[in-house]
Amino acid sequence: MPKKSESRTIEKKPKTKKAEKISQTEFEKKVIELAKKGLTAEKIGENLKKQEVHPKEYSKKISKILKENNTYINPDLKNVETKLERIKKHSETNKQDKRAKKEKDRIFAQLRKLKKYFKE
């Protein structure tokens, strides 16, 4: 048991430099640049947070910026379309896979419903 006269030393974490806040126009340029790479709004947000640029600090949402520049892709539709492409590719190489054919039909119906819901 330590004596009362002995004091504990508390190690402090080293201070990290805060990233400087970029302007609204620079933020919008970064968002558009990432969208051209094929990222959805959610992935753009994650990517910006890794770069220590937090979207909450800016007045416009990422999806609104993308809609203004006609580069917005609905993430639900994009995810289902990529899943359908993977299953189509699989069923072309594996003709005997009955389960994959049924899954392809199911996902195609899901995509059709989503397109009807979002009216594309």
C-alpha positions as CSV (number, residue, x, y, z in Angstrom):
1,M,0.0,0.0,0.0
2,P,1.5,3.4,-1.0
3,K,2.3,5.9,1.6
4,K,0.3,9.1,1.7
5,S,3.4,11.2,1.0
6,E,4.0,9.4,-2.3
7,S,2.1,11.0,-5.2
8,R,1.0,9.3,-8.3
9,T,2.1,10.7,-11.6
10,I,-0.6,10.8,-14.2
11,E,0.6,10.5,-17.8
12,K,-1.1,12.9,-20.1
13,K,-1.9,12.1,-23.7
14,P,0.1,14.1,-26.2
15,K,-1.9,16.8,-27.8
16,T,-2.7,16.2,-31.4
17,K,-3.0,19.0,-33.9
18,K,-6.5,19.8,-34.9
19,A,-7.1,19.9,-38.6
20,E,-7.9,23.3,-39.9
21,K,-11.4,23.8,-41.0
22,I,-11.8,24.1,-44.7
23,S,-14.2,26.5,-46.4
24,Q,-17.7,25.5,-47.6
25,T,-16.7,25.7,-51.2
26,E,-13.6,23.5,-50.7
27,F,-15.8,21.0,-48.8
28,E,-18.2,20.9,-51.7
29,K,-15.4,20.3,-54.1
30,K,-14.1,17.4,-52.1
31,V,-17.6,15.9,-51.9
32,I,-18.0,16.1,-55.7
33,E,-14.5,14.7,-56.3
34,L,-15.3,11.7,-54.1
35,A,-18.6,11.2,-55.9
36,K,-16.9,11.1,-59.3
37,K,-14.9,8.1,-57.9
38,G,-18.2,6.3,-57.5
39,L,-18.8,6.6,-53.8
40,T,-22.3,7.0,-52.2
41,A,-23.1,9.8,-49.8
42,E,-22.5,7.5,-46.8
43,K,-19.1,6.4,-48.0
44,I,-18.1,10.0,-48.8
45,G,-19.0,10.9,-45.2
46,E,-16.8,8.1,-43.8
47,N,-14.0,9.0,-46.1
48,L,-14.1,12.7,-45.1
49,K,-14.1,11.8,-41.4
50,K,-10.9,9.8,-41.9
51,Q,-9.4,12.9,-43.4
52,E,-10.6,14.8,-40.2
53,V,-13.2,16.8,-42.2
54,H,-16.5,16.5,-40.3
55,P,-19.6,17.1,-42.5
56,K,-21.6,18.2,-39.5
57,E,-19.5,21.4,-39.3
58,Y,-20.8,22.5,-42.7
59,S,-24.2,24.0,-43.6
60,K,-25.2,21.6,-46.5
61,K,-25.6,17.8,-46.3
62,I,-23.5,15.6,-48.6
63,S,-26.6,14.2,-50.3
64,K,-28.0,17.8,-51.0
65,I,-24.6,18.8,-52.6
66,L,-24.7,15.7,-54.8
67,K,-28.3,16.3,-55.8
68,E,-27.5,19.9,-56.8
69,N,-24.7,18.6,-59.1
70,N,-26.8,15.7,-60.4
71,T,-24.3,13.0,-59.1
72,Y,-26.6,11.6,-56.4
73,I,-27.0,7.8,-56.4
74,N,-29.5,6.3,-54.1
75,P,-27.5,4.0,-51.8
76,D,-30.3,1.4,-51.5
77,L,-30.6,1.0,-55.2
78,K,-26.8,0.9,-55.8
79,N,-26.4,-1.8,-53.2
80,V,-29.2,-4.0,-54.6
81,E,-27.9,-3.4,-58.2
82,T,-24.4,-4.6,-57.2
83,K,-25.8,-7.6,-55.5
84,L,-27.8,-8.5,-58.6
85,E,-24.7,-8.1,-60.8
86,R,-22.7,-10.5,-58.5
87,I,-25.5,-13.1,-58.6
88,K,-25.9,-12.8,-62.4
89,K,-22.1,-13.3,-62.8
90,H,-22.3,-16.3,-60.5
91,S,-25.3,-17.9,-62.2
92,E,-23.6,-17.5,-65.6
93,T,-20.6,-19.5,-64.5
94,N,-22.6,-22.0,-62.5
95,K,-25.5,-23.1,-64.7
96,Q,-26.6,-25.9,-62.3
97,D,-27.0,-23.7,-59.3
98,K,-30.8,-23.6,-58.9
99,R,-30.6,-21.7,-55.6
100,A,-28.7,-18.8,-57.3
101,K,-31.3,-18.6,-60.0
102,K,-34.1,-18.3,-57.4
103,E,-32.0,-15.7,-55.5
104,K,-31.5,-13.7,-58.8
105,D,-35.3,-13.6,-59.3
106,R,-35.8,-12.5,-55.7
107,I,-33.3,-9.7,-55.9
108,F,-34.5,-8.6,-59.3
109,A,-38.0,-8.2,-57.7
110,Q,-36.5,-6.3,-54.8
111,L,-34.8,-3.9,-57.2
112,R,-38.0,-3.4,-59.2
113,K,-39.9,-2.6,-56.0
114,L,-37.2,-0.1,-54.9
115,K,-37.2,1.6,-58.3
116,K,-41.0,1.9,-58.1
117,Y,-40.7,3.3,-54.6
118,F,-38.1,5.9,-55.5
119,K,-39.7,6.5,-59.0
120,E,-36.6,6.3,-61.2
